[in-house]
Amino acid sequence: MSYRDEQPNKEVFRLLPKIINGGVGGMVSLACVFPLDLVKTRLQNQQTSLGIQEYSSIADAFKKTYRAEGLLGTEGHL
């Protein structure tokens, strides 16, 4: 008796839906993580001029980036 005879009701592995699901999951992940990473990097690299910081918080950095560069600016120029 072969493996196919033992489990006839099992669905055959479908590759395309798994690739699509992985791609969609990756896009959602990037859409959430890239803006946060961009803001974090800008906060870390900000230059202080006479003790005055350009960004006061994460929300402030995100708001200023969005106002200056729009939505694509917050996506890290993908």
Buried (B, 14 or more C-beta within 10 A) or exposed (E): EEEEEEEEEEEEEEEEEEEEEEEEEEEEEBEEEBBEEBBEEBBEEEEEEEEEEBBEEEEBBBBBBBEEEEEEBBBEEE
